[in-house]
Every structure is written in structure tokens, then in C-alpha cells.
Amino acid sequence: MKNNVSTVELKKSKGKSDGKHDLARLIPFIGLIGSIVFFSIATGGRFLQADNITMLLSQSFVLIITALGSTFIYAHGAIDVSLGSVSMLSCILACMVAQTTNNGVLSFATCLVVCVLAALLIGVIACKLNIRPFPAALSLSFICQGISGELLTTGQIIMPKAIIEAVYQPWIMIVVLVVSFVVCYILFEHTKVGHINKAMGGNETTVKLSGINTDKYKLIAYTIRGVMLAIASFFLICRVAVVNTSTSSGLHIDVMLAVVLGGMSIRGGPKSNIFAPLIGAITTYVLNNGFILMGVDAYYVQFFKGIIFLIVILLVFEKERSGPLPD
Amino acid sequence: MKKIVALILASLLMIQLCACGSPTMTGSAAPSDPAAVSSEPSGNGEVMNSDLHLGCIVFSLSDAVPVYQAKTLQAYCDMFGIKLTVVAASGAEENLEAVENLLAAGVDGIFIHTSTGVESWMPLLEERGVPIVLGNGLVTSESGLAAIENASMFLGQINYDDYAVVETLIMAAVESGATNIGFNSPSQVTPNSLGDRKRFFLEIVEKYNAENNNALTIYEGTGNATYDFAGFASSMIASHGNILDCIITVTTGDSTYQPLLLAEMEGKIDLYAATVTDMASAAFESNTLKLYCAGCEYAAAEFMIMYNYLTGNPLKTDGYITLTAAPFFIDSLENQLLLEENYYAKDAPYPKEFLLTIDSLERLEAMASAATFERIMDGTFTDI
């Protein structure tokens, strides 16, 4: 009963947003549209060519899927630095299974088991042992790197071509992307899983005092993160064909950047929204691609990206909450 | 206030972006026929190629070696009126993305300085008919070799003779009487030049010890990152500083030669380093560094292989080009400054007229071997 009341109240409070906040939420989206228009003009239309759009989709796929899943844990204020290492380990094991069995389903299942177990491990440590998820994720990251180094005795491992050809199809990617987004959207914006994780990011103590089992919803968030990382990792191997110790190395940073660039606070909270990782991830790749199409050197690209990032932070983020209660 | 700052930044960004836009970017697609590329001699005998657009992928913009390589290639492209777009990417995913983006930008050829992910990006280049030259990194994996085996767009992979580099460092240390040697071991296991150097180091030491009654004792360590010399040296000195005769580092790590650390080594522990570019003044000032140095032939060789191909005069190679650059040691600040003056401090070490004479593999090899320390010092390194 208590849970139901709290959820209803959370939903009500979510509905009460003023025009200023709505505008702030739109800024990343406006920025993305603005970037697309700018690069389209600056590259003489080359940016909008079908080949380029398809390429952008395949480039951003892994980051979008990973960021969508990670938003559930970012919403309650957790930061997961183990994403890259867990993804690498799952890719290695999935490749090994694929080479042994030549079976794509088993290979994906391997990714799924590794990513979900790793996510749940961090979740259990964070919830049951009451340890902050950051050090737990960091430790897991080192463990995964160590195991991966031992497994990669030949330096790298290859995904069988037959599996790549069967899986890495544009239509499959589009279906997976759309289904993933719809499922995440429903879970995040229209179910207790999303509402309670967002509420925990605002003030976990209040949520606990409302009688909600916060551990349960955190573990669900970690599970979703694990499933999404598994999907992303599997498609990553199929895209790149080869796994080595640099695979997914900066994934956790990319996800963090995508979430922030999409206009969501790194501390989560009630204003978190599922569009943030989508917009942020696409913006990241639009910028990379657009600058190169313009012929801008990497030295300046870093500079420009830094400025854009700063502009988003200045325009979107307000002063962090300092009081004991959520905004 | 925040919004005003944001608006100012946004305005500045727009102005700078407009300034960065290239007037040639809306134009040409990659030429399908290399011979069709314009190479009309101008009135003064120069070859102008203003329609050419090349891409360069380096693994980092915070390390001296790739930055130097990119800048040298930029200097050569400027000399020949060729547009160059530099992209930073590391790892198989980013390399693939960089290749895809450069292809979308319509480049005519790509220089890449890492072989990671060759399995995924080489078929793409082959399909699009865009040539690539691999510098400072060899394809050594079975799957990588299969990817380049019959690829007509793979013009060549250039590397120094890594075995000779490592052997020279070890023998120099042995000749100076060193028996306890700290080894800055590259942390990565990815098959590449550094991985090879690590393997060669251990092989050479094992062979030497088998023949010399285990004369050498190696203390192996690594920094927090591949090029983290400071991290490695701090822990090495703390644990074995009292017995070490010298340290050998097969990575470059120039930017992490910290003066305080080197001062601690001064007069006690010599440093033998393999490097290709940066001259590490701090290390010389402490009289610690005995530097094995191989010159700037990478960029010149890469550029000329690509240039000759695109202008319809491809060099005949089997795809594997190992440049045997003359090794030399620089052990004083004075010599370092002279070398910089005569070779490195310029925009690019080789003048355009000289580069145009590199029209065969034999000339390419001659260029590399001609860059000896003595010839650089007296300015005759281009007399081949």
C-alpha cells in the first residue's frame, strides 16, 4: 500500500515541471538539431547523405545501447567505471565460445551472463554490503582487466565471419535499437523501476522512509544495465571483428559524456530522462563525424568538443541541491 | 551570468568553426585511377596537388611520437599543396570509426600509425579503393596478415628494425659494465611494435645470459600506462635503486622524464632509451640519458610511398618495409641541441627537392640509412 502511494506521489511530482525546466531539457535536443543543420551546410550536404547517416547509426549503436542501460543506475546516483572492462571480458569470452561452437546464440548468451553477473555483483556489493558502487566497480574493472590479459595469450581474438555476417545487418541493428529504446522508455518513464530510481537519485533516505525497498529497485537497474551492455558488447564484436585489450577501453567515459551531453545530471535525480543518453550519444558521433567531414584537425576537434560540453553544462545544469530534501 | 558566458562561448565557437571550414571540402571524391590525379608541374618545376586530400590517424595527441609524426606529415603535405586531416583514435573501434569518417570526408589516401583492428578497416578501404600506408606499427597477427595479404590498397607497413633497436640498447648497457638492469616493460599485450620490443628484449637477454653465465640480472617493471616512464622509474628506484646500474626503456615516454626523478638517478643509474623524436632536454641536463635515436624517416617514407602511388608512380614493394635507420647515441645536451638545430627543429627534416628524388624502394632505404649522426651534424644527410 505504502509503495503504491509513494509511486503515485512521485508521478505527481514529476508532472509539476515549470516552463524554464522544460526549456532546459530541450537545449541538448536543440543543440543536436543545430549541429546537424550546421554540418549539413558546412559540408555541402555530404553530412546528410544516406551512406553517412547509416555509418553514424552503426558507429553510435554501441554507445546508445550502453548509455540507455546505464541511465537506470545513473538515475539513482551511481557511476559505473567497470563498463569498459566488463564489456571487454564478455567480448573475449563470447568470441571464444563462438570459435568453439560457431553458434551466435551461445556467443550472445555468454555476453549476457558475464555482463548481468558483473552488474549484479556491483549491485549486491552496493546494496547488501553498503559500499559505494564506485570502488566496487573500480575493483571489478581491475579484476576483469586481469582476467582478460590472461585470456588473450595471442594478443587478440577474432569473431567467426559467419556469425558477423548473420548478425551485423542494418535492419537487425535498427530493430534492436528501436525495441531497446521503447523498452527502456517504458521502464524508465512509465514504471516504478524508473520512477523510484530517479527518486533515489534525488534523496534516497526519503524514498526509504516511504517504505520502498530501494535495494530491489537498484538491483533491477543493475540488471537492466547488464542486459543492455551485453547487447552492446555483442554487436561491438560483430562490428569490429576483433577483440583485444583495448576493446571498449573508454566506454565508461563515453557513456558519462553522452549522459551529460544529453542534459542529465551525473548525480541522477528526478529530472533524469531516457532521452538524455540517446541525444548525448548521437551528438557525440555527429560532432566526431561532422568535424572530420569539415576537415578540422583532431587538435581543434578536442578544443571544440570541450567548448560545446561547457556550453551544455552552463545552459542545462542548475546549482546542485544543497538541502536535505529533493527539489 | 552563466547564459551570457555560454552565449559568448557559442559565438566564439561559430566564428572559429567558420574559420576552420575548408574551401575544398565540398568537392572531390576519391580518384579511382591513381594516374588520373593532377600532378602538373608548375612554372618553377614544383608538383602541385591541390585536389588531393589525405587523412592521418594517430593513436594519441598527448604523446610526443604521434604528434611529431602528424606534424611532420602535415609539413610535407603543406610543401606539396596537399590537404591533410589528422584524426586521433586508439583501439580497434576508434580506428574503424576514424577510417569510416575519413572515407566519408572523401580522402584520397590514409596514413595510419597503428595496426589495431586492421581486420575490420582494411576490407572497407579495399572496397572503396582508398590506399593506406601503415607507419610505426606492424601487422603481426595471423588474422591481420590475412586481411592485408591480397589487399591492393595496402601500400606498405614501415617500421624500424625493432630487434636491432633493442639489441643496440642492451649491448650499449653491457659495454658500459652494467649487470643489474631495470627494464621498463611495455604493459600492453596487443601485438604491435612495443610488444615485439618487449619480446625481443627478453629473448636477447636470455640468449646473452645463456652464453655468459647469467651475467645480467633484469628487474622488470611497468608504469601505470604504456608510456609512463615516471611511474615505472619511481617504483623501480624505490625497490632496486641501490643495486641498479642502468635502466633500459624501449618505450619513448619523453614527456614523463621528470627532472627530479632524473636528478635522483644522476651519477648512479644510467638511462638507455629508444626514441624516435623528442629529445628530452631534462634528461640530458641531468647527464643521465644515453639515447638511442632513430630519425625522422617514418614520415618521409610514408609520405613518399603515398605520394608516388597517387601520382601514378607506385613504389615496387612487397608490402613490408623495414627501414634500417642508423642507430646513434646522444649523451650530452650540447649534441642534443646540435641535432635539434640540424634535423628536428625544422618544420620537416627533408626538403621538397630531396623528397621528389625518392622514387624507388632502394632510394627509400638509402634515405633511412643515410641519416647517421655524423651526416646530420654536418648537414650532408640528404646527399645520397
Interface residues (C-beta under 8 A of the other chain):
Chain A: F38 A42 T43 G44 R46 Q49 D51 N52 M55 Q59 V62 G149 L152 T154 G155 Q156 I158 L236 R239 V240 A241 V242 V243 N244 T245 S246 T247 S248 S249 G250 N288 N289 I292 L293 M294 G295 V296 D297 A298 Y299 Y300 V301 Q302 F304 I307 I308 L310 I311 L314 L315
Chain B: K2 K3 V5 A6 L9 A10 L12 L13 Q16 L17 C20 G21 S22 T24 M25 T26 H53 V58 L61 A70 K83 T85 V86 V87 A88 S90 G91 A92 E93 L96 E97 A98 E100 N101 L102 A104 A105 G106 T116 G117 E119 S120 S141 S143 Q188 V189 T190 P191 G195
